[in-house]
C-alpha cells in the first residue's frame, strides 16, 4: 500500500519569521537511521560527526518544482558559511519512481547539488521531525539540539538570520572539519539529460539540458550548431557566446527557434539565419509568489517556464512553477496569464477558474490545447473556443501508477510531455513510468506503446513525418519510432556535437 500522510502539500511561500525555540526548550535531534542510501558523500553522516556545526535539513522530493527553486538558496548559504554549516537534503520521495537510488543519483547530478543527500524512502526522518510539506527546512544547532523548522520557497533571509543567531549563541569551538563530500562525476556523454526536442523539415533541435545548451542537427545527422557556452547563466549574444540554464521546451518556425530556458526563468529567441540569441521574456529572476506582468515581458520575473507551443503569433507557455498556462503575443509583446489561478490543484472549469499541477508539456491541434499536468499525473484539455478546461486522464496529486484502460480508471506517473499524433490520438511521455502512453480520444482509452527498449524517464516528445521522436532523458539519447512500420531507431548524434565540459 502506498504510504500517505494526513496532509501532504507543496508550499510556495510561508510565514516571514523562523521562531527558534528557546535554548531551554530545545530537544535532541534525531540520528540518521542506519542503512539509508547516501549520495555525494564517501560515508554515511552521523549527528555526532556534525556536532559544532549548524545543520540544515532540506526535506524535498525531486519532481517538485518548488523544491528545485530552493536549490540556489542552499548553495548560497553553503558558500557564505562554509564548514560552519552542514546542508543535508533529505529526499522524501512522493512518487514510487523517485524512491530509486539510480534515478535520484541522476537528479542530484542534473541539479548540480553540492552537498550530502540522503534517500529517506520510508519517511523515517520526515516523521521524526513531524514534517508536513515539501520543501521544509529543519535547523539543528551546533549542540545537536533541534531548534525549529520552516516551509516554502523564498526562505533565504529567514534561514540566514536563524543560522547567524545559532552561531552567535554557540559557546563552544565551531567544528570546521570538512564533511566527506565526494561529488558525482560529470556525464561524459554527447548529450546530457536531454529534456525536450522539436523537429521540422530542416532540423532536429534538442535541449541538451544538463549541458545548458541547444543542439541543432539536420536530418542527415550532421551537426548544424551547438548553441550556448555551457555555463548556466542568462546571456544573450551570438552562438556559443550566449548562455542558457537547464533549457527545456522548444518551438521551431521557418526563421526562429524559441526556447523555454527553464533555469533562467526566461523565454529565449534564436535567429536561425544569424544564430543570435535574445531574451524575449523574463528577467532571469525567479518570481516570488504569483506572477504579475510588468510593463515589458523582459521586466517580468517568471517561474520555471517548461514548455512552449506556437499558434500563429501566440506563444503558449507551460509555467510549471506557478501552475499556470501563460501566453506571449509575439506581435504586441503582451505577456499574460491564460489559464489557471496559480493554486496547485486538479480543478476543471473555465480557464480563469481552473487549477493545474506543475504543467510541463503542451500540444496544440485545431482549437484544442493539451497539457501534461505532471504533479497530478494528468492530461488536461483546454478548448480554446469556449475556454473550458477538462481533465482527460488523472485523479489527483496522490493517485498515480501504471494502468491502461478507460480514461476514468487509467493511471500515469508524473507525465512530462504530450503530442498530437492525429485528430484522435495523443502520445504522452509517461516519465516516471518510463513509458510512452497513447490516448485514444474517440474511445477514451489509454494504452501503453511497446517500443522494445527500456526508457529511463523520457521527458520530451515531437512528431514529424509519421515518426515519434523521444528524448530519453536519463539514457542521454534521442529515439525515433516509425508510427507506420512500428520500428525503433536511435538518432545518431555525431561525436562532433560533444559538449566542451572543461571549466570556462
MOKADA-V996782 format. One record per run of one state. SS is the DSSP state (a for helix, b for strand, c for the rest). FROM is the first residue (numbers start at 1). LEN is the number of residues. If there is no record, write none. Layout:
SS;FROM;LEN
SS;FROM;LEN
This chain:
c;1;8
b;9;2
c;11;12
a;23;3
c;26;1
b;27;2
c;29;8
b;37;3
c;40;1
b;41;1
c;42;5
a;47;4
c;51;3
b;54;7
c;61;4
a;65;5
c;70;1
a;71;14
b;85;7
c;92;5
a;97;3
c;100;1
a;101;10
c;111;5
b;116;4
c;120;4
a;124;5
c;129;4
b;133;2
c;135;1
b;136;5
c;141;4
b;145;7
c;152;4
a;156;14
c;170;11
b;181;1
c;182;14
b;196;4
c;200;3
b;203;6
a;209;3
c;212;1
b;213;6
c;219;4
b;223;5
c;228;7
b;235;1
c;236;1
b;237;2
a;239;3
c;242;1
b;243;1
c;244;6
b;250;3
c;253;3
b;256;6
a;262;3
c;265;1
b;266;6
c;272;4
b;276;6
c;282;4
b;286;1
c;287;10
a;297;3
c;300;2
b;302;1
c;303;2
b;305;7
c;312;2
b;314;6
a;320;3
c;323;1
b;324;6
c;330;5
b;335;5
c;340;4
b;344;1
c;345;2
b;347;1
c;348;1
b;349;2
c;351;4
b;355;2
c;357;2
b;359;7
c;366;2
b;368;6
a;374;3
c;377;1
b;378;6
c;384;4
b;388;6
c;394;9
b;403;1
c;404;1
b;405;2
c;407;4
b;411;1
c;412;5
b;417;6
c;423;2
b;425;6
a;431;3
c;434;1
b;435;6
c;441;4
b;445;4
c;449;9
b;458;7
c;465;2
b;467;6
a;473;3
c;476;1
b;477;6
c;483;4
b;487;4
c;491;4
a;495;3
c;498;7
